[in-house]
Amino acid sequence: MDFYIAGPPLVALLSGVAILIWPRLLNYIVAFYLILFGLLGLLPLLNG
């Protein structure tokens, strides 16, 4: 089993369950997602 491929769907599933249980958590999950993928998108530009 390749954990790299299973990673994003697993994170999405756990995030969805967490949002159902604690709706206020949605703001933090969205903010974390945007910050993380924004930094990952800029990382190649910063290293070059």
Buried (B, 14 or more C-beta within 10 A) or exposed (E): EEEEEEEEEEEEEEBEEBBEEEEEEBEEBEEEEEEEEEEEEEEEEEEE
